[in-house]
Protein backbone atom coordinates (compact mmCIF):
# COMPACT_ATOMS: atom_id res chain seq x y z
CA UNK A 1 0.00 0.00 0.00
CA UNK A 2 1.35 3.44 -0.94
CA UNK A 3 0.37 6.07 1.62
CA UNK A 4 2.18 8.88 -0.21
CA UNK A 5 -1.20 10.31 -1.22
CA UNK A 6 -1.92 10.89 2.47
CA UNK A 7 1.06 12.65 4.06
CA UNK A 8 1.24 12.61 7.83
CA UNK A 9 2.03 15.87 9.64
CA UNK A 10 2.80 15.61 13.35
CA UNK A 11 3.91 17.99 16.09
CA UNK A 12 7.07 17.04 17.98
CA UNK A 13 6.95 18.55 21.49
CA UNK A 14 9.52 19.88 23.91
CA UNK A 15 9.89 18.58 27.45
CA UNK A 16 11.00 20.22 30.66
CA UNK A 17 12.73 18.52 33.56
CA UNK A 18 10.92 19.95 36.58
CA UNK A 19 13.79 18.59 38.64
CA UNK A 20 16.80 16.35 37.95
CA UNK A 21 18.50 14.38 40.71
CA UNK A 22 21.60 12.29 40.04
CA UNK A 23 21.50 9.38 42.46
CA UNK A 24 24.59 7.45 41.40
CA UNK A 25 27.08 6.57 38.67
CA UNK A 26 27.27 3.17 37.03
CA UNK A 27 30.40 1.21 36.20
CA UNK A 28 29.77 1.92 32.49
CA UNK A 29 29.93 5.66 33.12
CA UNK A 30 26.20 6.30 32.80
CA UNK A 31 24.39 8.03 35.64
CA UNK A 32 21.31 6.94 37.54
CA UNK A 33 18.81 9.74 37.94
CA UNK A 34 15.34 10.71 38.99
CA UNK A 35 13.36 13.36 37.18
CA UNK A 36 9.90 14.64 36.37
CA UNK A 37 9.32 14.99 32.64
CA UNK A 38 6.72 17.64 31.82
CA UNK A 39 5.56 17.59 28.20
CA UNK A 40 4.65 20.93 26.61
CA UNK A 41 2.76 22.29 23.61
CA UNK A 42 5.91 23.94 22.20
CA UNK A 43 6.68 21.84 19.14
CA UNK A 44 8.65 21.24 16.00
CA UNK A 45 6.59 19.86 13.09
CA UNK A 46 7.49 16.86 10.96
CA UNK A 47 5.76 15.83 7.73
CA UNK A 48 6.09 12.27 6.44
CA UNK A 49 5.35 11.01 2.91
CA UNK A 50 6.18 7.45 1.92
CA UNK A 51 7.94 6.72 -1.34
CA UNK A 52 8.50 3.57 -3.40
CA UNK A 53 12.22 4.19 -3.93
CA UNK A 54 13.40 2.76 -0.61
CA UNK A 55 15.00 6.10 0.25
CA UNK A 56 15.02 8.18 3.43
CA UNK A 57 15.30 11.93 2.87
CA UNK A 58 15.18 14.81 5.35
CA UNK A 59 14.71 18.41 4.29
CA UNK A 60 15.91 20.98 4.88
CA UNK A 61 19.43 19.87 5.69
CA UNK A 62 20.83 21.15 8.98
CA UNK A 63 24.13 22.90 8.24
CA UNK A 64 25.92 21.73 11.38
CA UNK A 65 24.60 18.16 11.28
CA UNK A 66 25.30 15.40 8.77
CA UNK A 67 22.15 13.56 7.70
CA UNK A 68 23.55 10.26 8.96
CA UNK A 69 24.03 11.82 12.41
CA UNK A 70 20.49 13.19 12.53
CA UNK A 71 18.38 11.30 15.08
CA UNK A 72 15.44 11.43 12.65
CA UNK A 73 17.47 9.51 10.07
CA UNK A 74 18.73 7.07 12.68
CA UNK A 75 15.21 6.45 13.97
CA UNK A 76 13.90 5.71 10.49
CA UNK A 77 16.76 3.30 9.85
CA UNK A 78 16.06 1.40 13.05
CA UNK A 79 12.53 0.65 11.82
CA UNK A 80 13.60 -0.61 8.38
CA UNK A 81 13.67 -4.30 9.46
CA UNK A 82 10.05 -4.06 10.62
CA UNK A 83 8.51 -2.69 7.39
CA UNK A 84 5.75 -4.65 5.69
CA UNK A 85 7.03 -3.52 2.29
CA UNK A 86 10.79 -3.51 1.66
CA UNK A 87 10.49 -0.89 -1.08
CA UNK A 88 8.94 1.73 1.17
CA UNK A 89 11.06 4.73 2.06
CA UNK A 90 10.04 8.08 3.46
CA UNK A 91 10.49 11.76 2.66
CA UNK A 92 10.53 13.86 5.83
CA UNK A 93 10.21 17.63 6.08
CA UNK A 94 11.25 19.20 9.38
CA UNK A 95 9.96 22.59 10.51
CA UNK A 96 12.36 23.38 13.35
CA UNK A 97 11.47 25.57 16.30
CA UNK A 98 13.07 23.78 19.25
CA UNK A 99 16.72 24.78 19.74
CA UNK A 100 19.51 22.23 19.54
CA UNK A 101 21.44 21.72 22.76
CA UNK A 102 18.78 23.44 24.80
CA UNK A 103 17.89 20.62 27.17
CA UNK A 104 14.25 20.51 26.03
CA UNK A 105 14.61 17.29 24.07
CA UNK A 106 14.26 18.53 20.51
CA UNK A 107 16.34 15.83 18.83
CA UNK A 108 14.94 13.07 21.03
CA UNK A 109 11.40 14.25 20.39
CA UNK A 110 12.00 14.31 16.63
CA UNK A 111 13.33 10.75 16.80
CA UNK A 112 10.32 9.56 18.79
CA UNK A 113 7.89 11.29 16.42
CA UNK A 114 9.62 9.53 13.51
CA UNK A 115 9.29 6.14 15.22
CA UNK A 116 5.60 6.74 15.92
CA UNK A 117 4.85 7.96 12.41
CA UNK A 118 6.69 5.22 10.54
CA UNK A 119 5.31 2.53 12.81
CA UNK A 120 1.97 3.41 11.22
CA UNK A 121 3.00 4.40 7.69
CA UNK A 122 5.27 1.37 7.21
CA UNK A 123 2.73 -0.89 8.96
CA UNK A 124 5.31 -2.10 11.49
CA UNK A 125 2.53 -2.38 14.11
CA UNK A 126 4.97 -2.49 17.02
CA UNK A 127 3.66 -1.80 20.55
CA UNK A 128 4.75 1.43 22.23
CA UNK A 129 6.93 -0.55 24.65
CA UNK A 130 8.94 -1.95 21.73
CA UNK A 131 9.23 1.46 20.08
CA UNK A 132 10.49 2.88 23.39
CA UNK A 133 13.05 0.07 23.63
CA UNK A 134 14.23 0.86 20.10
CA UNK A 135 14.27 4.58 20.88
CA UNK A 136 16.49 4.09 23.92
CA UNK A 137 19.31 3.25 21.50
CA UNK A 138 19.07 6.85 20.28
CA UNK A 139 19.00 8.57 23.68
CA UNK A 140 17.66 8.34 27.20
CA UNK A 141 14.96 10.97 26.55
CA UNK A 142 13.44 9.20 23.53
CA UNK A 143 11.24 6.73 25.47
CA UNK A 144 9.22 9.41 27.29
CA UNK A 145 8.30 10.99 23.95
CA UNK A 146 7.43 7.59 22.49
CA UNK A 147 5.16 6.74 25.43
CA UNK A 148 3.65 10.20 25.14
CA UNK A 149 2.83 11.05 28.76
CA UNK A 150 4.40 13.29 31.37
CA UNK A 151 6.24 10.95 33.70
CA UNK A 152 8.37 10.32 36.75
CA UNK A 153 11.57 8.72 35.45
CA UNK A 154 14.36 6.68 36.96
CA UNK A 155 17.34 4.67 35.68
CA UNK A 156 18.95 6.69 32.91
CA UNK A 157 15.51 8.14 32.26
CA UNK A 158 13.92 5.11 30.63
CA UNK A 159 12.02 3.72 33.64
CA UNK A 160 8.80 5.68 33.35
CA UNK A 161 5.71 6.05 35.53
CA UNK A 162 3.04 8.24 33.89
CA UNK A 163 1.82 11.07 36.12
CA UNK A 164 -0.87 13.72 35.97
CA UNK A 165 0.86 17.05 36.54
CA UNK A 166 -0.51 20.56 36.77
CA UNK A 167 -0.42 22.25 33.37
CA UNK A 168 0.85 25.78 34.03
CA UNK A 169 2.41 28.14 31.53
CA UNK A 170 6.16 28.39 31.14
CA UNK A 171 8.52 31.07 29.92
CA UNK A 172 11.50 29.27 28.39
CA UNK A 173 14.66 31.28 27.84
CA UNK A 174 17.72 30.14 25.87
CA UNK A 175 21.04 32.01 25.97
CA UNK A 176 23.04 32.05 22.76
CA UNK A 177 25.24 29.07 23.58
CA UNK A 178 25.36 25.27 23.36
CA UNK A 179 25.91 23.27 26.55
CA UNK A 180 27.99 20.10 26.25
CA UNK A 181 26.25 17.24 28.09
CA UNK A 182 29.50 15.28 28.12
CA UNK A 183 31.33 18.13 29.81
CA UNK A 184 28.66 18.35 32.50
CA UNK A 185 28.54 14.64 33.30
CA UNK A 186 32.33 14.29 33.44
CA UNK A 187 32.88 17.27 35.74
CA UNK A 188 34.37 16.04 39.02
CA UNK A 189 32.27 18.53 40.99
CA UNK A 190 28.93 17.21 39.70
CA UNK A 191 26.68 15.95 42.49
CA UNK A 192 26.26 12.19 42.03
CA UNK A 193 24.91 11.05 45.38
CA UNK A 194 21.51 12.68 45.88
CA UNK A 195 19.37 10.29 47.94
CA UNK A 196 16.52 8.72 45.93
CA UNK A 197 13.04 10.04 46.66
CA UNK A 198 9.60 8.48 46.32
CA UNK A 199 7.27 9.55 43.54
CA UNK A 200 4.89 11.07 46.10
CA UNK A 201 7.71 13.31 47.33
CA UNK A 202 8.55 14.30 43.76
CA UNK A 203 4.96 15.26 43.01
CA UNK A 204 4.39 17.23 46.21
CA UNK A 205 7.77 18.79 46.95
CA UNK A 206 9.71 18.62 43.71
CA UNK A 207 13.48 18.97 43.81
CA UNK A 208 16.46 20.69 42.25
CA UNK A 209 18.58 20.23 39.15
CA UNK A 210 21.88 18.70 40.26
CA UNK A 211 23.50 19.87 37.02
CA UNK A 212 22.75 23.56 37.58
CA UNK A 213 25.93 24.64 39.39
CA UNK A 214 28.20 22.84 36.92
CA UNK A 215 26.33 24.25 33.90
CA UNK A 216 26.57 27.78 35.32
CA UNK A 217 30.29 27.35 36.04
CA UNK A 218 31.13 26.28 32.48
CA UNK A 219 28.72 28.60 30.67
CA UNK A 220 28.85 32.32 31.55
CA UNK A 221 25.99 33.08 29.14
CA UNK A 222 23.71 30.67 31.00
CA UNK A 223 24.83 32.12 34.32
CA UNK A 224 23.96 35.65 33.17
CA UNK A 225 20.52 34.56 31.99
CA UNK A 226 19.91 32.59 35.17
CA UNK A 227 20.68 35.59 37.37
CA UNK A 228 18.34 37.75 35.28
CA UNK A 229 15.52 35.21 35.37
CA UNK A 230 16.04 34.56 39.08
CA UNK A 231 15.08 38.19 39.75
CA UNK A 232 11.59 37.35 38.48
CA UNK A 233 10.90 34.02 40.20
CA UNK A 234 12.08 30.48 40.85
CA UNK A 235 14.33 30.08 37.80
CA UNK A 236 15.17 26.50 36.85
CA UNK A 237 17.43 24.72 34.39
CA UNK A 238 15.97 21.93 32.26
CA UNK A 239 18.07 18.83 31.70
CA UNK A 240 21.73 19.54 31.01
CA UNK A 241 21.02 22.07 28.29
CA UNK A 242 21.12 25.82 28.09
CA UNK A 243 17.40 26.48 28.50
CA UNK A 244 16.02 28.01 31.68
CA UNK A 245 12.39 28.37 32.63
CA UNK A 246 9.91 30.02 34.97
CA UNK A 247 6.44 28.75 35.82
CA UNK A 248 3.31 30.94 35.63
CA UNK A 249 -0.34 30.48 36.55
CA UNK A 250 -1.51 32.23 33.39
CA UNK A 251 -0.32 33.03 29.91
CA UNK A 252 -0.61 36.80 30.31
CA UNK A 253 2.00 37.01 33.05
CA UNK A 254 4.37 34.79 31.09
CA UNK A 255 3.97 36.94 27.96
CA UNK A 256 4.46 40.10 29.99
CA UNK A 257 7.85 38.95 31.26
CA UNK A 258 8.78 37.66 27.83
CA UNK A 259 8.22 41.13 26.41
CA UNK A 260 10.80 42.55 28.81
CA UNK A 261 13.44 39.87 28.13
CA UNK A 262 16.66 41.14 26.51
CA UNK A 263 16.63 40.57 22.74
CA UNK A 264 19.90 38.61 22.83
CA UNK A 265 18.06 35.60 24.28
CA UNK A 266 15.54 33.36 22.54
CA UNK A 267 12.24 33.01 24.39
CA UNK A 268 9.05 30.99 24.13
CA UNK A 269 5.82 30.84 26.10
CA UNK A 270 4.14 27.45 26.22
CA UNK A 271 1.81 25.37 28.35
CA UNK A 272 2.47 22.06 30.03
CA UNK A 273 0.45 19.03 28.95
CA UNK A 274 0.13 15.47 30.18
CA UNK A 275 -0.61 13.82 26.83
CA UNK A 276 1.79 14.36 23.95
CA UNK A 277 0.51 16.48 21.04
CA UNK A 278 2.18 13.87 18.81
CA UNK A 279 -0.11 11.11 20.06
CA UNK A 280 -3.20 13.28 19.74
CA UNK A 281 -2.38 14.21 16.13
CA UNK A 282 -1.37 10.65 15.24
CA UNK A 283 -4.64 9.22 16.56
CA UNK A 284 -6.56 11.83 14.57
CA UNK A 285 -4.65 10.90 11.40
CA UNK A 286 -5.31 7.19 11.95
CA UNK A 287 -9.01 7.83 12.52
CA UNK A 288 -9.24 9.94 9.36
CA UNK A 289 -7.38 7.35 7.27
CA UNK A 290 -8.67 4.13 8.81
CA UNK A 291 -10.31 3.15 5.53
CA UNK A 292 -6.96 3.36 3.75
CA UNK A 293 -5.19 1.50 6.56
CA UNK A 294 -7.72 -1.33 6.38
CA UNK A 295 -6.68 -2.27 2.86
VEXDREN-2710 file (C-alpha; in Angstrom, 1 decimal):
% VEXDREN-2710
k/r/px/py/pz
1/UNK/0.0/0.0/0.0
2/UNK/1.3/3.4/-0.9
3/UNK/0.4/6.1/1.6
4/UNK/2.2/8.9/-0.2
5/UNK/-1.2/10.3/-1.2
6/UNK/-1.9/10.9/2.5
7/UNK/1.1/12.6/4.1
8/UNK/1.2/12.6/7.8
9/UNK/2.0/15.9/9.6
10/UNK/2.8/15.6/13.3
11/UNK/3.9/18.0/16.1
12/UNK/7.1/17.0/18.0
13/UNK/6.9/18.5/21.5
14/UNK/9.5/19.9/23.9
15/UNK/9.9/18.6/27.4
16/UNK/11.0/20.2/30.7
17/UNK/12.7/18.5/33.6
18/UNK/10.9/19.9/36.6
19/UNK/13.8/18.6/38.6
20/UNK/16.8/16.4/37.9
21/UNK/18.5/14.4/40.7
22/UNK/21.6/12.3/40.0
23/UNK/21.5/9.4/42.5
24/UNK/24.6/7.4/41.4
25/UNK/27.1/6.6/38.7
26/UNK/27.3/3.2/37.0
27/UNK/30.4/1.2/36.2
28/UNK/29.8/1.9/32.5
29/UNK/29.9/5.7/33.1
30/UNK/26.2/6.3/32.8
31/UNK/24.4/8.0/35.6
32/UNK/21.3/6.9/37.5
33/UNK/18.8/9.7/37.9
34/UNK/15.3/10.7/39.0
35/UNK/13.4/13.4/37.2
36/UNK/9.9/14.6/36.4
37/UNK/9.3/15.0/32.6
38/UNK/6.7/17.6/31.8
39/UNK/5.6/17.6/28.2
40/UNK/4.6/20.9/26.6
41/UNK/2.8/22.3/23.6
42/UNK/5.9/23.9/22.2
43/UNK/6.7/21.8/19.1
44/UNK/8.7/21.2/16.0
45/UNK/6.6/19.9/13.1
46/UNK/7.5/16.9/11.0
47/UNK/5.8/15.8/7.7
48/UNK/6.1/12.3/6.4
49/UNK/5.4/11.0/2.9
50/UNK/6.2/7.4/1.9
51/UNK/7.9/6.7/-1.3
52/UNK/8.5/3.6/-3.4
53/UNK/12.2/4.2/-3.9
54/UNK/13.4/2.8/-0.6
55/UNK/15.0/6.1/0.2
56/UNK/15.0/8.2/3.4
57/UNK/15.3/11.9/2.9
58/UNK/15.2/14.8/5.3
59/UNK/14.7/18.4/4.3
60/UNK/15.9/21.0/4.9
61/UNK/19.4/19.9/5.7
62/UNK/20.8/21.1/9.0
63/UNK/24.1/22.9/8.2
64/UNK/25.9/21.7/11.4
65/UNK/24.6/18.2/11.3
66/UNK/25.3/15.4/8.8
67/UNK/22.2/13.6/7.7
68/UNK/23.6/10.3/9.0
69/UNK/24.0/11.8/12.4
70/UNK/20.5/13.2/12.5
71/UNK/18.4/11.3/15.1
72/UNK/15.4/11.4/12.6
73/UNK/17.5/9.5/10.1
74/UNK/18.7/7.1/12.7
75/UNK/15.2/6.4/14.0
76/UNK/13.9/5.7/10.5
77/UNK/16.8/3.3/9.8
78/UNK/16.1/1.4/13.1
79/UNK/12.5/0.6/11.8
80/UNK/13.6/-0.6/8.4
81/UNK/13.7/-4.3/9.5
82/UNK/10.1/-4.1/10.6
83/UNK/8.5/-2.7/7.4
84/UNK/5.7/-4.7/5.7
85/UNK/7.0/-3.5/2.3
86/UNK/10.8/-3.5/1.7
87/UNK/10.5/-0.9/-1.1
88/UNK/8.9/1.7/1.2
89/UNK/11.1/4.7/2.1
90/UNK/10.0/8.1/3.5
91/UNK/10.5/11.8/2.7
92/UNK/10.5/13.9/5.8
93/UNK/10.2/17.6/6.1
94/UNK/11.2/19.2/9.4
95/UNK/10.0/22.6/10.5
96/UNK/12.4/23.4/13.3
97/UNK/11.5/25.6/16.3
98/UNK/13.1/23.8/19.3
99/UNK/16.7/24.8/19.7
100/UNK/19.5/22.2/19.5
101/UNK/21.4/21.7/22.8
102/UNK/18.8/23.4/24.8
103/UNK/17.9/20.6/27.2
104/UNK/14.3/20.5/26.0
105/UNK/14.6/17.3/24.1
106/UNK/14.3/18.5/20.5
107/UNK/16.3/15.8/18.8
108/UNK/14.9/13.1/21.0
109/UNK/11.4/14.3/20.4
110/UNK/12.0/14.3/16.6
111/UNK/13.3/10.7/16.8
112/UNK/10.3/9.6/18.8
113/UNK/7.9/11.3/16.4
114/UNK/9.6/9.5/13.5
115/UNK/9.3/6.1/15.2
116/UNK/5.6/6.7/15.9
117/UNK/4.9/8.0/12.4
118/UNK/6.7/5.2/10.5
119/UNK/5.3/2.5/12.8
120/UNK/2.0/3.4/11.2
121/UNK/3.0/4.4/7.7
122/UNK/5.3/1.4/7.2
123/UNK/2.7/-0.9/9.0
124/UNK/5.3/-2.1/11.5
125/UNK/2.5/-2.4/14.1
126/UNK/5.0/-2.5/17.0
127/UNK/3.7/-1.8/20.6
128/UNK/4.7/1.4/22.2
129/UNK/6.9/-0.5/24.6
130/UNK/8.9/-2.0/21.7
131/UNK/9.2/1.5/20.1
132/UNK/10.5/2.9/23.4
133/UNK/13.1/0.1/23.6
134/UNK/14.2/0.9/20.1
135/UNK/14.3/4.6/20.9
136/UNK/16.5/4.1/23.9
137/UNK/19.3/3.2/21.5
138/UNK/19.1/6.9/20.3
139/UNK/19.0/8.6/23.7
140/UNK/17.7/8.3/27.2
141/UNK/15.0/11.0/26.6
142/UNK/13.4/9.2/23.5
143/UNK/11.2/6.7/25.5
144/UNK/9.2/9.4/27.3
145/UNK/8.3/11.0/23.9
146/UNK/7.4/7.6/22.5
147/UNK/5.2/6.7/25.4
148/UNK/3.6/10.2/25.1
149/UNK/2.8/11.1/28.8
150/UNK/4.4/13.3/31.4
151/UNK/6.2/11.0/33.7
152/UNK/8.4/10.3/36.7
153/UNK/11.6/8.7/35.4
154/UNK/14.4/6.7/37.0
155/UNK/17.3/4.7/35.7
156/UNK/19.0/6.7/32.9
157/UNK/15.5/8.1/32.3
158/UNK/13.9/5.1/30.6
159/UNK/12.0/3.7/33.6
160/UNK/8.8/5.7/33.4
161/UNK/5.7/6.1/35.5
162/UNK/3.0/8.2/33.9
163/UNK/1.8/11.1/36.1
164/UNK/-0.9/13.7/36.0
165/UNK/0.9/17.0/36.5
166/UNK/-0.5/20.6/36.8
167/UNK/-0.4/22.3/33.4
168/UNK/0.8/25.8/34.0
169/UNK/2.4/28.1/31.5
170/UNK/6.2/28.4/31.1
171/UNK/8.5/31.1/29.9
172/UNK/11.5/29.3/28.4
173/UNK/14.7/31.3/27.8
174/UNK/17.7/30.1/25.9
175/UNK/21.0/32.0/26.0
176/UNK/23.0/32.0/22.8
177/UNK/25.2/29.1/23.6
178/UNK/25.4/25.3/23.4
179/UNK/25.9/23.3/26.5
180/UNK/28.0/20.1/26.2
181/UNK/26.3/17.2/28.1
182/UNK/29.5/15.3/28.1
183/UNK/31.3/18.1/29.8
184/UNK/28.7/18.4/32.5
185/UNK/28.5/14.6/33.3
186/UNK/32.3/14.3/33.4
187/UNK/32.9/17.3/35.7
188/UNK/34.4/16.0/39.0
189/UNK/32.3/18.5/41.0
190/UNK/28.9/17.2/39.7
191/UNK/26.7/16.0/42.5
192/UNK/26.3/12.2/42.0
193/UNK/24.9/11.0/45.4
194/UNK/21.5/12.7/45.9
195/UNK/19.4/10.3/47.9
196/UNK/16.5/8.7/45.9
197/UNK/13.0/10.0/46.7
198/UNK/9.6/8.5/46.3
199/UNK/7.3/9.5/43.5
200/UNK/4.9/11.1/46.1
201/UNK/7.7/13.3/47.3
202/UNK/8.6/14.3/43.8
203/UNK/5.0/15.3/43.0
204/UNK/4.4/17.2/46.2
205/UNK/7.8/18.8/47.0
206/UNK/9.7/18.6/43.7
207/UNK/13.5/19.0/43.8
208/UNK/16.5/20.7/42.3
209/UNK/18.6/20.2/39.2
210/UNK/21.9/18.7/40.3
211/UNK/23.5/19.9/37.0
212/UNK/22.8/23.6/37.6
213/UNK/25.9/24.6/39.4
214/UNK/28.2/22.8/36.9
215/UNK/26.3/24.3/33.9
216/UNK/26.6/27.8/35.3
217/UNK/30.3/27.3/36.0
218/UNK/31.1/26.3/32.5
219/UNK/28.7/28.6/30.7
220/UNK/28.8/32.3/31.5
221/UNK/26.0/33.1/29.1
222/UNK/23.7/30.7/31.0
223/UNK/24.8/32.1/34.3
224/UNK/24.0/35.7/33.2
225/UNK/20.5/34.6/32.0
226/UNK/19.9/32.6/35.2
227/UNK/20.7/35.6/37.4
228/UNK/18.3/37.7/35.3
229/UNK/15.5/35.2/35.4
230/UNK/16.0/34.6/39.1
231/UNK/15.1/38.2/39.8
232/UNK/11.6/37.3/38.5
233/UNK/10.9/34.0/40.2
234/UNK/12.1/30.5/40.9
235/UNK/14.3/30.1/37.8
236/UNK/15.2/26.5/36.9
237/UNK/17.4/24.7/34.4
238/UNK/16.0/21.9/32.3
239/UNK/18.1/18.8/31.7
240/UNK/21.7/19.5/31.0
241/UNK/21.0/22.1/28.3
242/UNK/21.1/25.8/28.1
243/UNK/17.4/26.5/28.5
244/UNK/16.0/28.0/31.7
245/UNK/12.4/28.4/32.6
246/UNK/9.9/30.0/35.0
247/UNK/6.4/28.8/35.8
248/UNK/3.3/30.9/35.6
249/UNK/-0.3/30.5/36.5
250/UNK/-1.5/32.2/33.4
251/UNK/-0.3/33.0/29.9
252/UNK/-0.6/36.8/30.3
253/UNK/2.0/37.0/33.1
254/UNK/4.4/34.8/31.1
255/UNK/4.0/36.9/28.0
256/UNK/4.5/40.1/30.0
257/UNK/7.9/38.9/31.3
258/UNK/8.8/37.7/27.8
259/UNK/8.2/41.1/26.4
260/UNK/10.8/42.5/28.8
261/UNK/13.4/39.9/28.1
262/UNK/16.7/41.1/26.5
263/UNK/16.6/40.6/22.7
264/UNK/19.9/38.6/22.8
265/UNK/18.1/35.6/24.3
266/UNK/15.5/33.4/22.5
267/UNK/12.2/33.0/24.4
268/UNK/9.0/31.0/24.1
269/UNK/5.8/30.8/26.1
270/UNK/4.1/27.5/26.2
271/UNK/1.8/25.4/28.3
272/UNK/2.5/22.1/30.0
273/UNK/0.5/19.0/28.9
274/UNK/0.1/15.5/30.2
275/UNK/-0.6/13.8/26.8
276/UNK/1.8/14.4/24.0
277/UNK/0.5/16.5/21.0
278/UNK/2.2/13.9/18.8
279/UNK/-0.1/11.1/20.1
280/UNK/-3.2/13.3/19.7
281/UNK/-2.4/14.2/16.1
282/UNK/-1.4/10.6/15.2
283/UNK/-4.6/9.2/16.6
284/UNK/-6.6/11.8/14.6
285/UNK/-4.6/10.9/11.4
286/UNK/-5.3/7.2/11.9
287/UNK/-9.0/7.8/12.5
288/UNK/-9.2/9.9/9.4
289/UNK/-7.4/7.4/7.3
290/UNK/-8.7/4.1/8.8
291/UNK/-10.3/3.2/5.5
292/UNK/-7.0/3.4/3.8
293/UNK/-5.2/1.5/6.6
294/UNK/-7.7/-1.3/6.4
295/UNK/-6.7/-2.3/2.9
END
